Amino acid sequence: MSTPHPNTLAPWLARQLRSLQTVRAHAVLLRGPQGLGQSDLAFALAQAWLCDAPTADGACGQCPSCHAFGVKAHPDLRVLLPETEALA
């Protein structure tokens, strides 16, 4: 699964990202019908939370943390997926 840059999120997801960035919790549950972009929003939110220099619109995309996130090597990121989706 590719990691979307915050600027490539659909407008309704970008609004949600800006709102959710202010929430600090150990977990956030995003749910809804398949195909609306929950995965894109979840990855953008995780990257914004882990970013060294986040902006109001999400992660900076330039810092070492964003780079590690982009290559799926950030030590603080754990992705849990249903087995069928993980195998695909």
N, CA, C and O of each residue as an XYZ file, in Angstrom:
352
protein
N       0.850     -1.176      0.000
C       0.000      0.000      0.000
C       0.899      1.244      0.000
O       1.788      1.369      0.843
N       0.673      2.131     -0.916
C       1.493      3.325     -1.014
C       1.088      4.342      0.036
O      -0.045      4.344      0.519
N       2.022      5.198      0.378
C       1.773      6.231      1.367
C       1.470      7.531      0.644
O       2.350      8.076     -0.022
N       0.250      8.045      0.756
C      -0.096      9.275      0.044
C       0.523     10.488      0.717
O       0.617     10.543      1.943
N       0.935     11.439     -0.065
C       1.377     12.718      0.491
C       0.125     13.480      0.895
O      -0.876     13.433      0.180
N       0.157     14.184      2.030
C      -1.036     14.900      2.481
C      -1.655     15.799      1.419
O      -2.873     15.980      1.404
N      -0.847     16.361      0.535
C      -1.387     17.253     -0.490
C      -2.133     16.505     -1.583
O      -2.811     17.126     -2.402
N      -2.020     15.164     -1.612
C      -2.726     14.393     -2.625
C      -4.008     13.775     -2.086
O      -4.698     13.055     -2.809
N      -4.333     14.044     -0.842
C      -5.571     13.531     -0.263
C      -6.769     14.223     -0.891
O      -6.699     15.387     -1.285
N      -7.861     13.493     -0.978
C      -9.117     14.092     -1.438
C      -9.490     15.231     -0.486
O      -9.161     15.171      0.699
N     -10.167     16.261     -0.983
C     -10.479     17.428     -0.140
C     -11.188     17.080      1.169
O     -10.879     17.666      2.207
N     -12.140     16.131      1.138
C     -12.848     15.781      2.373
C     -11.924     15.065      3.356
O     -12.121     15.162      4.567
N     -10.910     14.341      2.846
C      -9.950     13.692      3.725
C      -8.953     14.698      4.278
O      -8.533     14.588      5.430
N      -8.572     15.676      3.469
C      -7.645     16.715      3.933
C      -8.255     17.489      5.099
O      -7.555     17.832      6.052
N      -9.567     17.766      5.023
C     -10.246     18.451      6.137
C     -10.224     17.586      7.392
O      -9.987     18.087      8.491
N     -10.470     16.296      7.231
C     -10.437     15.377      8.369
C      -9.029     15.297      8.966
O      -8.862     15.250     10.185
N      -8.019     15.282      8.086
C      -6.632     15.225      8.558
C      -6.314     16.427      9.425
O      -5.746     16.277     10.507
N      -6.674     17.629      8.962
C      -6.407     18.833      9.750
C      -7.082     18.749     11.116
O      -6.502     19.154     12.123
N      -8.293     18.231     11.151
C      -9.034     18.102     12.403
C      -8.411     17.043     13.320
O      -8.262     17.273     14.520
N      -8.051     15.898     12.763
C      -7.522     14.804     13.571
C      -6.107     15.044     14.075
O      -5.696     14.429     15.060
N      -5.357     15.920     13.426
C      -3.995     16.191     13.875
C      -3.957     16.757     15.289
O      -2.949     16.618     15.982
N      -5.031     17.388     15.720
C      -5.065     17.976     17.055
C      -5.356     16.928     18.129
O      -5.172     17.191     19.317
N      -5.811     15.740     17.715
C      -6.111     14.661     18.651
C      -4.822     13.919     18.974
O      -4.052     13.578     18.076
N      -4.592     13.674     20.244
C      -3.438     12.855     20.647
C      -3.972     11.679     21.441
O      -4.511     11.843     22.535
N      -3.818     10.505     20.880
C      -4.307      9.293     21.517
C      -3.387      8.143     21.135
O      -2.613      8.250     20.183
N      -3.469      7.066     21.861
C      -2.640      5.911     21.518
C      -3.224      5.135     20.341
O      -2.539      4.312     19.734
N      -4.493      5.398     20.019
C      -5.126      4.725     18.890
C      -6.306      5.550     18.398
O      -6.952      6.262     19.167
N      -6.571      5.442     17.113
C      -7.735      6.086     16.505
C      -8.366      5.047     15.590
O      -7.676      4.402     14.801
N      -9.659      4.893     15.698
C     -10.374      3.944     14.844
C     -11.094      4.723     13.750
O     -11.943      5.569     14.029
N     -10.748      4.429     12.518
C     -11.409      5.037     11.362
C     -12.230      3.942     10.703
O     -11.714      2.865     10.407
N     -13.507      4.217     10.472
C     -14.329      3.204      9.837
C     -15.294      3.840      8.854
O     -15.596      5.031      8.931
N     -15.760      3.040      7.950
C     -16.705      3.506      6.954
C     -16.713      2.541      5.789
O     -15.950      1.575      5.773
N     -17.567      2.794      4.816
C     -17.628      1.910      3.655
C     -16.289      1.857      2.917
O     -15.570      2.853      2.840
N     -15.971      0.698      2.386
C     -14.727      0.513      1.655
C     -14.650      1.469      0.466
O     -15.645      1.709     -0.217
N     -13.461      2.007      0.231
C     -13.235      2.843     -0.941
C     -13.347      4.336     -0.707
O     -13.210      5.114     -1.651
N     -13.592      4.760      0.527
C     -13.718      6.198      0.794
C     -12.398      6.853      1.186
O     -12.327      8.077      1.299
N     -11.358      6.058      1.393
C     -10.051      6.640      1.670
C      -9.594      6.570      3.110
O      -8.686      7.306      3.497
N     -10.196      5.704      3.921
C      -9.782      5.608      5.313
C      -8.307      5.234      5.437
O      -7.610      5.752      6.310
N      -7.828      4.346      4.578
C      -6.413      3.953      4.643
C      -5.504      5.133      4.320
O      -4.498      5.348      4.996
N      -5.855      5.898      3.286
C      -5.063      7.078      2.937
C      -5.033      8.066      4.102
O      -3.983      8.615      4.434
N      -6.191      8.286      4.715
C      -6.280      9.200      5.851
C      -5.464      8.677      7.022
O      -4.757      9.446      7.673
N      -5.550      7.382      7.299
C      -4.803      6.799      8.415
C      -3.302      6.958      8.221
O      -2.593      7.324      9.159
N      -2.808      6.687      7.012
C      -1.369      6.833      6.760
C      -0.938      8.294      6.827
O       0.125      8.596      7.370
N      -1.734      9.193      6.292
C      -1.394     10.620      6.350
C      -1.389     11.117      7.789
O      -0.531     11.916      8.164
N      -2.332     10.655      8.593
C      -2.386     11.057      9.994
C      -1.193     10.505     10.767
O      -0.571     11.226     11.547
N      -0.873      9.238     10.557
C       0.280      8.646     11.227
C       1.563      9.380     10.851
O       2.409      9.633     11.708
N       1.707      9.720      9.578
C       2.910     10.432      9.152
C       2.962     11.820      9.782
O       4.030     12.263     10.206
N       1.832     12.509      9.851
C       1.803     13.836     10.472
C       2.172     13.755     11.950
O       2.903     14.606     12.457
N       1.667     12.735     12.639
C       1.989     12.578     14.059
C       3.460     12.253     14.279
O       4.033     12.653     15.292
N       4.082     11.531     13.342
C       5.480     11.135     13.496
C       6.462     12.151     12.905
O       7.665     12.056     13.148
N       5.970     13.106     12.146
C       6.803     14.111     11.477
C       7.531     14.996     12.490
O       6.987     15.340     13.540
N       8.765     15.354     12.156
C       9.551     16.250     13.006
C       9.119     17.704     12.872
O       9.350     18.497     13.784
N       8.497     18.070     11.757
C       8.090     19.462     11.516
C       6.735     19.506     10.819
O       6.641     19.986      9.689
N       5.679     19.012     11.476
C       4.372     18.986     10.809
C       3.814     20.382     10.578
O       4.127     21.323     11.308
N       2.989     20.499      9.557
C       2.305     21.752      9.264
C       0.820     21.556      9.568
O       0.400     20.461      9.942
N       0.044     22.593      9.411
C      -1.402     22.482      9.625
C      -2.029     21.521      8.617
O      -3.099     20.968      8.870
N      -1.373     21.320      7.483
C      -1.908     20.447      6.435
C      -1.355     19.033      6.487
O      -1.688     18.216      5.629
N      -0.515     18.722      7.476
C       0.022     17.363      7.601
C       1.530     17.353      7.726
O       2.145     18.343      8.122
N       2.109     16.228      7.386
C       3.558     16.041      7.492
C       4.306     16.923      6.499
O       3.790     17.276      5.438
N       5.541     17.270      6.875
C       6.342     18.132      5.994
C       6.813     17.390      4.749
O       6.970     17.990      3.686
N       7.040     16.079      4.883
C       7.500     15.283      3.747
C       8.980     15.400      3.469
O       9.468     14.797      2.513
N       9.722     16.164      4.281
C      11.134     16.421      4.015
C      12.076     15.945      5.122
O      13.255     15.702      4.864
N      11.576     15.811      6.333
C      12.443     15.494      7.476
C      12.844     14.010      7.466
O      12.254     13.209      6.741
N      13.852     13.651      8.278
C      14.257     12.244      8.352
C      13.108     11.310      8.764
O      13.025     10.181      8.280
N      12.248     11.768      9.633
C      11.116     10.950     10.058
C      10.172     10.681      8.886
O       9.702      9.556      8.714
N       9.896     11.701      8.086
C       9.033     11.520      6.905
C       9.683     10.579      5.900
O       9.005      9.767      5.271
N      10.998     10.691      5.754
C      11.702      9.797      4.834
C      11.571      8.346      5.320
O      11.248      7.455      4.535
N      11.819      8.117      6.601
C      11.700      6.761      7.156
C      10.279      6.240      6.999
O      10.077      5.063      6.698
N       9.294      7.110      7.200
C       7.899      6.722      7.027
C       7.638      6.342      5.574
O       6.986      5.334      5.300
N       8.138      7.139      4.656
C       7.901      6.911      3.231
C       8.490      5.615      2.710
O       7.952      5.022      1.775
N       9.590      5.167      3.302
C      10.206      3.904      2.876
C       9.800      2.757      3.798
O      10.391      1.678      3.775
N       8.772      3.021      4.610
C       8.196      2.018      5.515
C       9.226      1.455      6.488
O       9.239      0.254      6.757
N      10.091      2.324      7.016
C      11.121      1.892      7.957
C      11.092      2.692      9.253
O      12.040      2.622     10.035
N      10.027      3.450      9.498
C       9.958      4.247     10.725
C       9.790      3.301     11.911
O       8.889      2.462     11.910
N      10.653      3.428     12.926
C      10.603      2.490     14.046
C       9.339      2.595     14.905
O       9.035      1.669     15.657
N       8.611      3.682     14.809
C       7.414      3.861     15.626
C       6.119      3.576     14.883
O       5.037      3.841     15.408
N       6.208      3.043     13.678
C       5.011      2.756     12.890
C       4.763      1.254     12.837
O       5.634      0.482     12.436
N       3.580      0.857     13.239
C       3.136     -0.534     13.118
C       1.818     -0.524     12.365
O       0.882      0.173     12.757
N       1.738     -1.283     11.302
C       0.526     -1.335     10.489
C      -0.114     -2.702     10.677
O       0.513     -3.736     10.446
N      -1.364     -2.688     11.097
C      -2.132     -3.911     11.257
C      -3.205     -3.943     10.182
O      -3.990     -3.005     10.045
N      -3.232     -5.028      9.424
C      -4.191     -5.207      8.344
C      -4.839     -6.570      8.463
O      -4.253     -7.483      9.045
N      -6.044     -6.728      7.921
C      -6.606     -8.071      7.837
C      -5.665     -8.953      7.035
O      -5.012     -8.481      6.105
N      -5.591    -10.211      7.382
C      -4.646    -11.128      6.738
C      -4.807    -11.145      5.229
O      -3.811    -11.163      4.505
N      -6.036    -11.140      4.739
C      -6.251    -11.203      3.293
C      -5.693     -9.972      2.598
O      -5.175    -10.068      1.485
N      -5.795     -8.815      3.246
C      -5.259     -7.577      2.651
C      -3.744     -7.534      2.748
O      -3.081     -7.036      1.838
N      -3.188     -8.049      3.838
C      -1.738     -8.051      4.027
C      -1.045     -8.971      3.010
O       0.072     -8.692      2.575
N      -1.704    -10.048      2.644
C      -1.117    -10.994      1.683
C      -1.196    -10.497      0.248
O      -0.450    -10.968     -0.611
N      -2.083     -9.559     -0.022
C      -2.270     -9.067     -1.398
C      -1.130     -8.183     -1.861
O      -1.146     -7.697     -2.992
